[in-house]
């Protein structure tokens, strides 16, 4: 099972648009993938689901994570790194069964010109600590707001080519 993680809880985010694009393109390639937006996290996650506690609101999310064998993380740049809500999500998930010996693909996006290079590097370190195997082809999509056409699909030739290549490699990974 593949799950795409939209790694922010920001409403109406470009991250969610990219995650939906990946989900649709994978479907066109004959692969079903679930989509988990961090906007779906319980609003009181920090109080209810850290340090060994588990709420009923998070149980369903934990089940999805436990059943997933491959993750695609779409990660926006927040202050030169990845969003704190992504780290909190990782911390709330059961260890080690949530991510141990599973696989991940990483896609960085930013409104600036570097496509979240540092955030993807930082998150790669977290993945390695969790023993989550990362696909070597990591993408960085800069100037994300200029990447979408009217239907919220990516349309720039290079971006479409590289995202397709990454998805093809990830299917075989």
C-alpha positions in Angstrom: 0.0 0.0 0.0 1.3 3.5 -1.0 0.2 6.5 1.0 0.9 10.1 -0.1 1.5 12.4 2.8 0.6 16.1 2.2 3.0 17.3 4.9 1.4 20.5 6.1 -1.9 21.3 7.9 -2.2 24.6 6.0 -5.7 25.0 4.4 -5.7 25.2 0.6 -2.0 24.5 0.3 0.0 23.9 -2.9 1.3 20.8 -1.0 -2.1 19.2 -1.2 -2.4 20.1 -4.9 0.9 18.3 -5.6 -0.2 15.3 -3.5 -3.4 15.0 -5.5 -1.5 15.3 -8.7 0.8 12.4 -7.6 -2.3 10.4 -6.6 -3.9 11.0 -10.0 -0.8 10.3 -12.0 -0.2 7.0 -10.1 -3.7 6.0 -10.8 -3.1 6.6 -14.5 -0.1 4.3 -14.1 -2.3 1.6 -12.6 -1.3 2.1 -9.0 -3.7 3.0 -6.2 -2.4 5.3 -3.6 -4.1 6.7 -0.5 -3.8 10.4 0.5 -3.3 11.6 4.0 -3.2 15.3 4.6 -1.8 16.5 7.9 -4.8 18.8 8.0 -6.7 15.6 9.0 -4.7 15.4 12.3 -6.6 15.9 15.5 -6.4 19.6 16.5 -5.1 18.7 20.0 -2.6 16.1 18.7 0.2 17.4 21.0 -2.0 16.9 24.1 -3.6 13.6 23.1 -1.1 11.5 21.0 2.4 12.0 22.1 4.5 10.2 24.7 2.7 6.9 24.5 -0.8 8.2 24.6 -3.3 7.3 21.8 -6.6 9.1 21.1 -9.5 7.5 19.2 -9.2 10.4 16.7 -5.6 9.3 15.8 -6.3 5.5 15.8 -7.5 5.6 12.2 -4.5 7.6 11.0 -2.2 5.2 12.9 -3.9 2.2 11.1 -3.2 3.8 7.7 0.4 4.4 8.6 0.9 0.9 10.0 -0.6 -0.7 6.8 1.4 1.4 4.4 4.6 -0.1 2.9 5.6 2.9 0.8 5.2 6.7 1.5 5.5 9.6 -0.8 6.1 12.8 1.3 5.2 16.1 -0.4 7.1 18.6 1.9 6.8 22.3 1.7 9.6 24.6 2.9 8.9 26.2 6.3 11.7 28.5 7.5 14.4 26.7 5.6 13.3 23.2 6.6 10.2 21.0 6.9 7.0 21.9 8.8 6.9 21.2 12.5 3.6 19.5 12.1 5.3 16.8 10.0 7.8 16.1 12.9 4.9 16.1 15.4 3.1 13.6 13.2 6.2 11.3 13.0 6.6 11.6 16.8 2.9 10.7 17.4 3.1 7.5 15.2 4.0 4.3 16.9 7.7 3.3 16.8 9.1 1.3 15.2 6.2 -0.4 13.3 5.1 2.8 11.6 8.1 3.4 9.4 10.8 0.7 10.2 12.1 -1.1 7.0 9.5 0.7 4.8 10.2 2.9 1.8 9.8 6.6 1.0 10.0 9.1 -1.8 10.6 12.7 -1.0 9.3 15.8 -2.9 10.3 19.2 -1.8 8.3 22.3 -2.8 8.8 26.0 -2.2 7.5 29.3 -3.3 11.2 30.4 -3.6 13.9 29.2 -6.0 15.4 26.2 -4.2 12.5 23.7 -3.9 13.1 23.0 -0.2 16.6 21.4 -0.6 17.5 21.9 3.0 14.1 20.6 4.3 14.4 17.5 2.2 18.0 16.9 3.5 16.8 17.4 7.1 13.9 15.1 6.6 16.1 12.5 5.0 18.1 12.4 8.3 14.8 11.7 10.2 14.0 8.9 7.7 17.4 7.3 8.2 17.0 7.4 12.0 13.6 5.7 11.6 15.2 3.1 9.2 12.8 4.3 6.5 14.6 3.6 3.2 14.6 6.7 0.9 14.5 6.6 -2.9 17.7 8.2 -4.1 15.8 10.4 -6.6 14.5 13.3 -4.5 12.7 16.1 -6.3 12.8 19.8 -5.5 10.1 21.9 -7.2 10.8 25.7 -6.8 8.3 28.5 -7.5 5.5 26.1 -7.0 2.7 28.6 -7.6 3.8 29.0 -11.2 3.8 25.2 -11.7 0.0 24.7 -11.8 -2.4 25.1 -14.7 -6.1 26.0 -14.1 -7.1 22.4 -13.0 -4.3 22.3 -10.4 -2.2 19.9 -12.5 1.5 20.4 -13.0 2.2 21.3 -16.6 5.8 22.4 -17.1 7.6 19.9 -19.2 10.6 19.3 -17.0 8.5 19.0 -13.8 6.1 16.6 -15.4 9.0 14.5 -16.8 10.9 14.4 -13.5 7.8 13.6 -11.4 6.9 10.8 -13.8 10.4 9.4 -13.6 10.3 9.6 -9.8 7.0 7.8 -9.7 8.1 5.1 -12.1 11.3 4.5 -10.0 9.2 4.4 -6.8 6.8 1.9 -8.2 9.8 -0.5 -8.8 11.6 0.5 -5.5 
